[in-house]
Structures are given as C-alpha cells and as structure tokens.
Amino acid sequence: MSNSTVPSFIVSGTSSGSGKTTVALGLMAALRARGLRVQPFKCGPDFIDPGLHQLVTGTVSRNLDLWMCGEAFTRATFQRHSRGAGVAVIEGVMGMFDGGLSSSGILAKTLKLPGILVLDVRSMAESAAAIVKGFETLLPEAAPKGVILNRIASDRHLQLVREAIEEHCQAEVLGYLPRTLEFSIPSRHLGLLTSDEAPLSPEAIQLLADTVARHIDLDRILSLCAQVEIRAGDDLPVPPARPCRIAVARDRAFCFYYEDNLDLLRRAGAELIFFSPVIDEKLPEGIDGMYLGGGYPELYAEQLSKNEAMRESIRQWIEGDGPVYAECGGFMYLTEGIVDGQGAFHPMVGAFPVRARMQEKRASLGYREVRTTAPSCFGPAGTVMRGHEFHYSNIDPMPADIARIYEITSGAVGKEGYAYRRVLGGYMHLHFGFAPQVASEFINYCLE
C-alpha cells in the first residue's frame, strides 16, 4: 500500500448559530451527489453533529479534538479515516477561535487545512468585510481561504457584501445560502435531534444539496482544498487482543458514544454486542462486561421504567459482580430513578442510592480531566483521562460509603466517578483517545 492524497478543508463559523452545521451538511451532501466518497469529521466533543454527518454521507463521522484526545491521536484519527476518501470535510465548533486548543482555528493550523468561514449576514451588508478581516488577521496561519454567506436576502444584498469583502479581504466569496431556504434541524435541550430520530428527510437533504450546488462554487472549493498526504499503514499501535464480549446499550435512549471508543475496544479484542434497555427484556448471553453510554434516558424514562425485566437483568448482573462502565445517561439509568421535568418519578435499576432530577437550566457543561485515585476498570490509580460534561440533571447527595474514583484536575473541582461493587459510573463522557490503553485495561478488568 502506498501513500495517497485526499482533498480536505474545514468549515468554521463566526459564532454558534451562524449556519455552520447547515452549510457543512449541505457541502457534504452536494459533494456526495457528485459521486465523491465524503469522509466527515467533527471538531470538538459533540455527539449529535457526527450522527447527522453519517445520515448525509453514509459514512461514520469522527471527532477531532486536540485537547480531549491529544494531538497524536487526533492526527492518527484524521489519517486513518481519510484513507481512500474522495474528500475530507471537517465541521468546526462554535466560533472559529472559541475553545482554545479545541477550536476550529487551532485544528486548521495544526493539520494545515484551509478554512471556509460561514458568516450570517442577515442584518448587515458592507460591515461583513470588517468581520472577515478580523478572522483573517487574528491567527494568520489559519486565515480562511473562502467565505460562504448565510441568509442573503436579495441580489443587491449579495452585491454589497461581496464587493466589500473583495475590496478589503483576501478570502474569496465562494457562494451563499438564501434567506428563503426552508431548511431546519429540530432541536431540544441538549442540542439538535439525533440521527436515530431521523430529523432530516431524504427530501430535505436533497433540497439542501441542490441549493448548495446552485449557489456555492463547489469546483472552486475543491481547488482550494489542501491535498493532505495520507500515509499507508496505521499510526496507532495494536494492543494484544484478548477476546471479550462487551454488551453496549445502544438505542434512542442511549446514543452518545464516540466511535473511536468502540473501535479501541474492538482493537483490544472486544466483541461488542449491542442491546436496547428500552426494548429488550434481558442482557445478551455470555457477556463479560457492560458499557452504558449517554443519551436521553429522561425522554424514554417511562419506557425504561416499565421494562422491569431488563432492569432486573441488569440489577442481577451488577449484584453478581458483573463489570459495568456507565456515563451520563447510562449513569442516570443505574440510579434509583429519574425525576422528570414534571416531577414524576420513574424507577430505574437502583444500583446507586440516589435519584437523578431533571432541571430546566443546564446543570453542567465543559471539558474535564480526571485522575483516578484507586485501581478501577480503567487501570491503576493515577490514570489520567479526558472528556466533557453536558447535562440537565443533578443527583441527590451521594452517600459517603459510595467510593469516588475520579479526582477532577481540570475544568472543575471535586470528586466523581462513583464505584459500587464492580460498577463505575458518573456524568463524565470520556474519550479514550487521550489514554488509549484504558480500552485494554477495561477488557482485562472484565476478564478478571
């Protein structure tokens, strides 16, 4: 196998809500319609946008986050999954410079990718040039090569904005989306609807692809792409595999997983058996461990609660010292129950003697680094991992006799990572990329 090159670019926004996701999805759909195999990526820790990417491209999207995963893992992820693609499209996060090391701008600079800036011009004309000029000069190594204008109202509006940018900026105006475009992605408290809920119909995706093809210069974008050299072979060492069957809860209620976490478990020897706590009545047969990811258990609390057979199956597994790792929504499922937004209580598995209570306002958001203070399913004490928190629920005070395994060393203060028998649970969404050895450690723990 020899090295190859893949045209690549990153779509950044001036802020959240600028239309970045719509433009990125539209570009992916339009390029796929040309017959290109589009490899999507998402800058940052988001779970939902990668699902939408997969819905549009038919290819699993990967997260690229320099802080959460580290530079080596981020580079290896980009290399490994770009291999064989016709074009690699990375959707940025928030505004181009928001998020420090995790920002779109720093990622563009690190991977030497040309950037396309999405600018919402709904309430401006010539002033748009000043904004683009600022984005060009703040970090010159990541200066946008092109601009896509969102919410253009008329030909005259387009002319005023285009001429101002052409006069004052280096970036080219590559096209626009009209204000009249009737395309939206439904959302709720944690963000857009997930791909499992089919928020985009085939007709909506086609409309978006056609609009992009009509108003945006795809040929020029492809000519501006960086031809990134993709090396043959794999950049990540493959650990000795130990066959191990891991049950993974995956359905509409539990849908937040980093695909790289699942891949790392597979590379370490795991056979992943997916099951649904909403529908199935018992755990898969012959398993060695369990992984409960995040999602929206509060939206399916009634169904989860009524599925007493599954709750009992999991309870017996835990009381029999079966290994479990649970995060965020999965952790909520293992509490006594969930108190929903209307105050109704829905019994859950009951491993942890607290209730998870939904709130109207966000309870926590941000990156976190944790260091384990005792041996755990992730290896010896002192293991450092990174991830993020994003939830609208809080738990009752956890009793003191429930051990805390995580010391939070960045992003917040305190202790988390609650341990009961051989269960480790908490609100943290961990990405194994920062410490890939934890996948093998988890398998070793399951096989003990």
C-alpha positions as MATLAB code, in Angstrom:
seq = 'MSNSTVPSFIVSGTSSGSGKTTVALGLMAALRARGLRVQPFKCGPDFIDPGLHQLVTGTVSRNLDLWMCGEAFTRATFQRHSRGAGVAVIEGVMGMFDGGLSSSGILAKTLKLPGILVLDVRSMAESAAAIVKGFETLLPEAAPKGVILNRIASDRHLQLVREAIEEHCQAEVLGYLPRTLEFSIPSRHLGLLTSDEAPLSPEAIQLLADTVARHIDLDRILSLCAQVEIRAGDDLPVPPARPCRIAVARDRAFCFYYEDNLDLLRRAGAELIFFSPVIDEKLPEGIDGMYLGGGYPELYAEQLSKNEAMRESIRQWIEGDGPVYAECGGFMYLTEGIVDGQGAFHPMVGAFPVRARMQEKRASLGYREVRTTAPSCFGPAGTVMRGHEFHYSNIDPMPADIARIYEITSGAVGKEGYAYRRVLGGYMHLHFGFAPQVASEFINYCLE';
ca = [
       0.000    0.000    0.000;
       1.393    3.443   -0.931;
       0.760    6.936    0.351;
      -2.033    8.967   -1.240;
      -3.518   12.445   -1.042;
      -7.029   13.484   -0.070;
      -8.511   16.947   -0.663;
      -9.516   18.354    2.698;
     -10.997   21.511    4.219;
     -12.648   22.735    7.423;
     -15.914   24.686    7.730;
     -15.823   27.215   10.570;
     -18.354   29.743   11.799;
     -18.112   33.229   13.208;
     -20.218   32.020   16.152;
     -22.622   29.297   17.192;
     -25.810   29.724   15.198;
     -24.073   31.172   12.152;
     -25.343   28.335    9.939;
     -22.156   26.283   10.096;
     -23.885   22.920   10.522;
     -26.359   23.620    7.702;
     -23.561   24.671    5.337;
     -21.351   21.729    6.314;
     -24.190   19.235    5.816;
     -25.069   20.884    2.515;
     -21.496   20.693    1.252;
     -21.216   17.056    2.305;
     -24.497   16.194    0.576;
     -23.630   18.109   -2.606;
     -20.148   16.585   -2.846;
     -21.588   13.120   -2.277;
     -24.115   13.815   -5.040;
     -21.120   14.352   -7.328;
     -20.048   10.794   -6.656;
     -17.301   11.583   -4.130;
     -16.882    9.456   -1.020;
     -17.077   12.104    1.674;
     -15.293   11.428    4.959;
     -16.891   13.674    7.591;
     -15.249   14.842   10.811;
     -16.428   16.999   13.693;
     -14.111   19.363   15.524;
     -14.847   19.204   19.255;
     -16.668   16.830   21.602;
     -20.162   16.881   20.043;
     -22.103   13.608   19.678;
     -25.057   14.841   17.632;
     -23.453   16.525   14.615;
     -21.404   13.409   13.720;
     -24.653   11.439   13.583;
     -26.100   13.986   11.149;
     -22.925   13.743    9.070;
     -23.405    9.996    8.810;
     -27.044   10.481    7.843;
     -25.990   12.729    4.952;
     -22.830   10.960    3.769;
     -23.432    7.322    4.712;
     -20.016    7.306    6.419;
     -19.275    7.287   10.147;
     -18.036   10.700   11.280;
     -15.165   11.062   13.764;
     -14.395   13.656   16.410;
     -11.166   15.626   16.154;
     -10.349   17.364   19.434;
      -6.768   18.342   20.195;
      -7.358   18.880   23.920;
      -9.649   15.966   24.670;
      -7.828   13.368   22.538;
      -4.310   14.775   22.296;
      -2.510   15.762   19.102;
      -1.085   12.311   18.265;
      -4.461   10.580   18.480;
      -6.175   13.417   16.574;
      -3.649   13.220   13.739;
      -3.899    9.423   13.637;
      -7.703    9.578   13.541;
      -7.669   12.049   10.658;
      -5.138    9.957    8.753;
      -6.768    6.591    9.338;
     -10.286    7.599    8.344;
      -9.351    9.858    5.419;
      -7.652    6.928    3.721;
      -9.497    6.141    0.484;
     -11.859    9.114    0.731;
     -12.685   11.378   -2.198;
     -12.755   14.423    0.061;
     -12.494   15.064    3.819;
     -14.845   17.681    5.283;
     -14.428   18.832    8.882;
     -17.204   20.769   10.588;
     -15.876   23.258   13.140;
     -17.192   24.035   16.591;
     -18.802   27.269   17.877;
     -16.946   30.340   16.588;
     -13.680   29.666   14.783;
     -11.458   30.688   17.717;
     -13.692   29.517   20.547;
     -12.456   26.637   22.678;
      -8.717   27.288   22.851;
      -6.767   24.177   21.864;
     -10.034   22.513   20.833;
     -11.033   25.346   18.482;
     -11.519   25.065   14.737;
      -8.784   27.635   14.157;
      -6.125   25.706   16.077;
      -7.182   22.448   14.415;
      -6.903   24.082   10.970;
      -3.436   25.367   11.853;
      -2.279   22.034   13.283;
      -3.489   19.892   10.383;
      -2.658   22.629    7.820;
      -6.188   22.665    6.462;
      -7.722   25.557    4.522;
     -10.733   27.067    6.225;
     -14.082   28.213    4.886;
     -15.823   30.740    7.096;
     -19.629   30.766    7.368;
     -20.933   34.274    8.039;
     -24.576   35.082    8.832;
     -25.232   38.425    7.077;
     -28.925   38.692    7.930;
     -28.574   42.144    9.496;
     -25.568   43.611    7.746;
     -24.081   44.475    4.383;
     -20.633   46.103    3.927;
     -19.815   45.573    7.618;
     -19.357   41.900    6.813;
     -15.932   42.765    5.429;
     -14.753   44.003    8.820;
     -15.701   40.696   10.411;
     -13.943   38.652    7.750;
     -10.888   40.921    8.028;
     -10.712   40.227   11.734;
     -10.875   36.481   11.241;
      -8.069   36.753    8.671;
      -5.708   38.616   10.962;
      -6.267   37.052   14.403;
      -4.419   33.844   13.510;
      -2.854   34.329   10.056;
      -1.736   30.678    9.822;
      -5.414   29.682    9.851;
      -6.838   32.584    7.841;
      -9.989   31.488    5.954;
      -9.462   30.909    2.254;
     -13.100   31.448    1.463;
     -16.378   32.757    2.842;
     -19.903   31.393    2.475;
     -22.609   33.934    3.225;
     -25.681   32.744    5.064;
     -29.140   34.370    4.790;
     -28.636   36.520    1.718;
     -31.890   38.442    1.122;
     -31.551   39.669   -2.468;
     -29.199   40.150   -5.396;
     -28.495   43.684   -4.177;
     -27.673   42.422   -0.689;
     -25.270   39.869   -2.168;
     -23.611   42.524   -4.333;
     -22.981   44.876   -1.391;
     -21.483   42.167    0.796;
     -19.426   40.562   -1.950;
     -17.909   43.838   -3.175;
     -16.934   44.897    0.350;
     -15.211   41.586    1.075;
     -13.444   41.578   -2.293;
     -12.155   45.111   -1.666;
     -10.866   44.610    1.875;
     -10.140   40.892    2.365;
      -8.010   38.091    0.966;
     -10.720   35.441    1.349;
     -12.897   34.696   -1.644;
     -16.674   34.750   -1.554;
     -17.498   31.172   -2.535;
     -21.255   31.483   -2.533;
     -24.237   31.827   -0.281;
     -27.419   30.352    1.109;
     -30.565   32.407    0.539;
     -32.665   33.646    3.435;
     -35.644   31.931    1.841;
     -34.127   28.449    2.222;
     -36.644   26.379    4.145;
     -34.322   24.004    5.935;
     -34.014   23.486    9.657;
     -32.939   20.764   12.055;
     -35.269   20.272   15.054;
     -33.609   20.726   18.440;
     -34.156   20.190   22.164;
     -32.317   20.862   25.441;
     -29.050   19.056   24.597;
     -28.976   20.309   21.007;
     -30.280   19.087   17.667;
     -32.334   15.930   17.340;
     -30.122   12.889   16.905;
     -29.762   10.905   13.692;
     -31.593    7.985   15.387;
     -34.710   10.159   15.364;
     -34.424   10.765   11.598;
     -34.624   14.572   11.865;
     -33.776   15.046    8.168;
     -35.936   13.508    5.478;
     -34.368   12.445    2.165;
     -36.319   15.303    0.564;
     -34.825   17.847    2.971;
     -31.303   16.577    2.330;
     -31.898   16.741   -1.426;
     -33.210   20.308   -1.142;
     -30.117   21.339    0.792;
     -27.749   19.628   -1.654;
     -29.486   21.236   -4.638;
     -29.367   24.680   -3.003;
     -25.681   24.365   -2.253;
     -24.919   23.147   -5.783;
     -26.858   26.114   -7.221;
     -25.415   28.905   -5.084;
     -21.940   27.734   -3.961;
     -18.921   27.174   -6.207;
     -18.027   23.558   -5.409;
     -15.331   23.421   -8.090;
     -13.562   26.375   -6.516;
     -13.804   24.818   -3.059;
     -12.210   21.618   -4.332;
      -9.432   23.618   -5.979;
      -8.740   25.427   -2.671;
      -8.562   22.154   -0.731;
      -5.316   21.085    0.841;
      -4.048   17.874   -0.727;
      -3.245   16.167    2.535;
      -0.823   13.276    2.295;
      -2.376   10.178    3.808;
       0.230    7.669    4.863;
      -0.215    3.984    4.255;
      -0.479    1.827    7.357;
      -1.812    2.535   10.800;
      -0.438    5.130   13.202;
      -1.793    3.526   16.347;
      -0.167    0.510   17.968;
      -2.437   -2.501   18.143;
      -2.522   -3.922   21.682;
      -2.550   -7.676   22.298;
      -6.146   -8.705   21.814;
      -7.976  -10.684   24.475;
     -11.370  -11.981   23.312;
     -14.058  -10.390   25.416;
     -17.801   -9.884   24.919;
     -18.995   -6.412   25.900;
     -22.704   -5.576   25.959;
     -23.251   -1.988   24.761;
     -26.596   -0.260   25.339;
     -27.447    1.466   22.088;
     -30.892    2.723   21.139;
     -32.835    6.000   21.085;
     -32.278    6.474   24.835;
     -28.542    5.649   24.807;
     -26.978    7.018   21.647;
     -23.987    9.109   22.756;
     -20.827    7.117   22.001;
     -17.530    8.148   20.496;
     -16.990    5.732   17.632;
     -13.280    5.788   18.435;
     -14.010    4.389   21.896;
     -15.848    1.474   20.323;
     -13.037    0.986   17.795;
     -10.388    0.991   20.530;
     -12.320   -1.671   22.417;
     -12.565   -3.776   19.248;
      -8.832   -3.387   18.556;
      -8.145   -4.612   22.086;
     -10.201   -7.743   21.448;
     -13.764   -6.799   22.330;
     -16.745   -8.224   20.557;
     -19.430   -5.582   21.017;
     -22.984   -6.850   21.404;
     -25.494   -4.029   21.140;
     -28.765   -4.202   23.030;
     -31.669   -1.932   23.883;
     -32.680   -1.221   27.502;
     -35.881    0.237   26.050;
     -36.977   -2.811   24.027;
     -35.017   -5.926   25.028;
     -36.044   -7.906   28.108;
     -32.672   -9.239   29.220;
     -28.953   -8.769   28.711;
     -27.226  -10.592   25.850;
     -25.980  -14.066   26.713;
     -22.358  -14.843   27.523;
     -21.100  -11.328   28.142;
     -18.017  -10.355   30.156;
     -18.811   -6.676   30.738;
     -21.180   -3.829   30.010;
     -20.867   -0.258   28.626;
     -23.762    2.149   29.173;
     -23.275    5.376   27.221;
     -25.062    8.685   27.458;
     -28.133    9.902   25.653;
     -31.665   10.844   26.589;
     -32.946    8.394   29.237;
     -35.169   11.189   30.578;
     -37.138   11.231   27.307;
     -37.725    7.482   27.486;
     -37.972    7.258   31.268;
     -41.476    5.772   31.210;
     -40.495    3.004   28.747;
     -37.246    2.289   30.584;
     -39.074    2.115   33.907;
     -41.814   -0.170   32.580;
     -39.211   -2.567   31.203;
     -38.850   -4.245   34.593;
     -37.398   -7.418   33.091;
     -34.393   -5.571   31.684;
     -33.915   -3.562   34.876;
     -33.895   -6.803   36.868;
     -31.497   -8.447   34.410;
     -29.035   -5.573   34.842;
     -29.536   -5.485   38.605;
     -28.692   -9.193   38.859;
     -25.619   -8.664   36.680;
     -24.392   -5.910   38.983;
     -25.134   -7.783   42.214;
     -23.288  -10.756   40.747;
     -20.210   -8.523   40.411;
     -20.517   -8.085   36.665;
     -18.277   -5.238   35.408;
     -20.054   -2.099   34.185;
     -18.897    1.289   32.977;
     -21.719    3.878   32.772;
     -21.554    7.545   31.849;
     -24.091   10.371   31.999;
     -27.407    8.937   30.742;
     -26.155    5.430   31.449;
     -25.253    6.505   34.990;
     -28.735    8.057   35.438;
     -30.220    4.705   34.416;
     -28.308    2.993   37.231;
     -29.664    5.310   39.948;
     -32.851    4.675   41.957;
     -34.728    6.552   39.315;
     -35.263    9.713   37.273;
     -37.498   12.574   38.398;
     -38.684   14.170   35.169;
     -39.398   17.821   34.443;
     -42.975   17.464   35.675;
     -41.920   15.941   38.985;
     -42.904   12.366   38.150;
     -40.595    9.644   39.484;
     -39.566    6.770   37.195;
     -37.798    3.860   38.930;
     -34.591    2.672   37.260;
     -32.015   -0.012   38.089;
     -31.219    1.201   41.603;
     -27.521    0.377   41.863;
     -26.683    3.873   43.139;
     -28.857    5.076   46.092;
     -29.696    8.494   44.631;
     -32.232    9.975   42.244;
     -31.413   11.950   39.093;
     -33.557   15.071   38.920;
     -34.140   16.951   35.674;
     -33.765   20.724   35.775;
     -34.941   23.468   33.464;
     -31.485   25.014   33.359;
     -28.289   23.294   32.309;
     -26.543   21.686   35.272;
     -23.029   21.361   33.867;
     -21.071   21.949   30.675;
     -17.366   21.836   29.941;
     -14.210   19.843   29.380;
     -12.890   17.767   32.246;
      -9.648   15.988   33.067;
      -9.740   13.313   35.748;
      -7.095   11.296   37.571;
      -8.134    8.030   39.166;
      -7.384    7.771   42.865;
      -7.719    3.990   43.119;
      -7.457    0.977   40.820;
     -10.503    0.828   38.555;
     -11.818   -0.689   35.348;
      -9.502    1.771   33.579;
      -6.290    0.572   35.175;
      -4.139    1.555   38.132;
      -4.585    4.594   40.325;
      -3.148    7.688   38.709;
      -4.619    7.048   35.263;
      -5.393   10.386   33.600;
      -8.326   10.664   31.179;
     -10.140   13.492   29.450;
     -13.691   14.094   28.386;
     -16.543   16.519   28.931;
     -19.769   17.026   30.855;
     -23.100   18.236   29.452;
     -26.307   17.512   31.314;
     -29.534   18.985   32.593;
     -29.950   16.751   35.628;
     -28.400   16.590   39.077;
     -28.258   13.718   41.508;
     -29.103   13.769   45.201;
     -26.047   13.860   47.501;
     -24.244   10.553   47.056;
     -23.819    8.647   50.382;
     -20.307    8.765   51.777;
     -19.903    4.970   51.656;
     -20.003    5.080   47.842;
     -16.391    5.480   46.734;
     -15.280    8.320   44.439;
     -12.650    7.190   41.934;
     -12.129   10.398   39.913;
     -10.264   13.435   41.138;
     -11.222   16.203   38.713;
      -7.989   18.002   37.831;
      -9.151   20.353   35.092;
     -12.394   22.132   34.188;
     -13.949   21.858   37.646;
     -13.086   20.817   41.183;
     -14.181   17.900   43.251;
     -14.503   14.145   43.029;
     -16.702   11.990   40.855;
     -16.633    8.555   39.265;
     -18.823    6.614   41.700;
     -17.972    2.976   42.389;
     -20.395    0.283   43.556;
     -19.274   -3.353   43.519;
     -17.662   -3.584   40.034;
     -19.609   -0.649   38.551;
     -18.030    2.706   37.719;
     -20.479    5.483   36.872;
     -20.606    9.250   36.596;
     -21.612   12.188   34.460;
     -18.284   12.393   32.588;
     -18.264   11.476   28.899;
     -14.765   10.057   28.457;
     -12.951    9.878   25.139;
     -10.421    7.033   25.299;
      -8.177    8.786   22.756;
      -6.203   10.681   25.398;
      -5.284    7.390   27.123;
      -5.900    4.590   24.589;
      -4.566    1.946   26.967;
      -7.761    2.226   29.037;
      -9.574    0.133   26.408;
      -7.248   -2.816   27.102;
      -7.460   -2.138   30.833;
     -11.254   -2.310   30.668;
     -11.104   -5.634   28.863;
      -8.588   -7.006   31.365;
     -10.915   -5.912   34.158;
     -13.884   -7.621   32.514;
     -11.926  -10.861   32.142;
     -10.650  -10.970   35.722;
];
